[in-house]
């Protein structure tokens, strides 16, 4: 369907760029988690959740 919508040339170009776009997406996600702080993300992981509990 992508080949008929965009044409054969753009279909081949899109299939070669999929791994690169996936890698940049992964790097961006890891960078975002790093910038936001691990505690914010790891608070939702059940095994590590107890590590960040605060005693009030």
Secondary structure, DSSP 8 states (H G I E B T S, - for coil): -HHHHH-HHHHHHHHHHHHHHHHHHHHHHHHHHHHH-HHHHHTT-HHHHGGG----
